[in-house]
Structures are given as structure tokens and as C-alpha cells.
Amino acid sequence: MWRLVSAALALFGAFLTPALAQQPQRSECLAMAHAAPRAMPVALRQAASAAEVEITYAGHSTYFIDTPGGVRIATDYGGAYQVGRLPDVATMNRAHSTHYSLFPDRRIPHVLHGWGEDGKPAIVSERIGDTFIRNVTTDIRRYFGDDSGANMIRDGNSIFIFEVAGLCIGHLGHLHHKLDDSHFAQIGRLDIVMVPIDGTYTMSLDGISEITKRLRASVVLPMHRFATPLDDFMRGIGQQFEIDRRTERSFRISRDGLPSTPTVIILDGV
């Protein structure tokens, strides 16, 4: 009898294991966004220092994220903006060649495209080392030379979200349109967001300012800066955001080290 029960359990487990392996990865950032606010008494906070992430602005829309576990991530990576060693993970968007490469260095083990093939959206939901990476697709304008008369390519690019060390870090990429409620629901909560502020090549300054205000991340990192006066962006997002201008190109931050007031950090050391 026990042999029959054991055999049945083993058979059930054989079917169950592949099914569990196919389950989508769980996003802590979405879980936190949908959970009710939870107060934590100051006296109960852990005394140990929290793990830190290092963020470096390489230029244009490329940021390097170095995680506590040693994973190096490069955003909108085309190879032109390089700081230190090659990334372990390169995310790409297909706006133009400064945001992607079809022939990246073969030593980069993980290359994640923000666009899909055969008209299908890209689906990224992957754990690499200590980081969970996912995407939210957006549409993109067509550029000269495209063979279609349509103005937009549906799901042609992605907002990438990196969940590491208790932080939710979002990169808006080459965003060309306003986000609707479904986009914000898929993004969830962001602690740090990288925002294009060129006002022309991506989207209007008013449009990106509205998105930034609604996301209300603790840290805003401008990119695609070009000649856009920072004052114009600051006026757009309002007085509830502070500004922290630094001469360095890198900074380190932990979950416990997030500013209490939403802050725009400008890294001028590029």
C-alpha cells in the first residue's frame, strides 16, 4: 500500500515540477505597489546596513547598474557609452543605433531586446544573479527608411524594470507616447526612475513631466539630456521634487538610503 502511495506521489511530483518551473517570476515591486501601506516603528528597523546598488551615468540613455551580487547591467546599450568592464546584462531599445546593437560584444552573456519578432511584443521576465528583470512594452514612432506607412510600431520598445536589493529601478527608454493606466499598473512601484528629458526626440517635456509626477519615484535620473534646460524640466514636475546636482558620474544607494522627498539627481561627471 505504501509503495503505491509513494509511487503516486512521485508521479504527481514529476508532473508538478515542470509546471512550477513554467510559472512566471514574481515581481516584488508589483507586490509592494498593490499592498496596503505598512508602518514600521523606527525602533524595529534593522541596525545592519542595507545592500547598496551603484549607478553610473555613461551618457545619452545608458546607465550602468552594479548590484551587490556583482551583476553589471547596462541600459539602452549600443556600445558607444562604456564605463569600466563590459556589462553582464545589456538591455536595448530600437529607436536608433545609439540605443542598441545587433552585433554586441560576444562576451556579454545576457542581451535583452526591448522589441519582439514577427509583430509580437517582447516578454522579459528573467532572474539573473541577484536581479529580477522584466519589461513593459510601449509603441515607438517609425523613422525614415521604414517600409510601412503606419506612424507607430506597436510594442516596438520597452520600459525595463530591475528589481534588486529591495529597490525597484525603472528605465523609461526611448518613450514616444503618454502612458495609460494599464502601463502604470504593469510598471508598479518605482524607487528610482531614469527619464528622457530631451523634449523632442522622445516626447514633449510636458508629457514626460506628467509621467514623472505620476510615477513619483524617490529618485529621478534624467537622461537624453542634450540641450534641454534643467530648469524647464524642474518647472514641469513641480516644487515637490528637490534637486541634487553632483560632480561625480556615480553614486551608491540602498533601500534605507532613499531620500524622504522625491529628488532629481544630476550626475555631471560624464
BELTABEL-V310786 format. One record per helix or strand. SS is the DSSP state (H for helix, E for strand). FROM is the first residue (numbers start at 1). TO is the last residue. Records with the same first field share a line. If there is no record, write none. Layout:
SS: FROM-TO ; FROM-TO
This chain:
H: 2-21 ; 28-34 ; 42-44 ; 97-99 ; 181-187 ; 205-215 ; 230-237
E: 52-59 ; 62-66 ; 72-74 ; 89-92 ; 110-113 ; 125-128 ; 131-141 ; 152-164 ; 167-171 ; 192-196 ; 219-223 ; 242-246 ; 250-254 ; 263-267
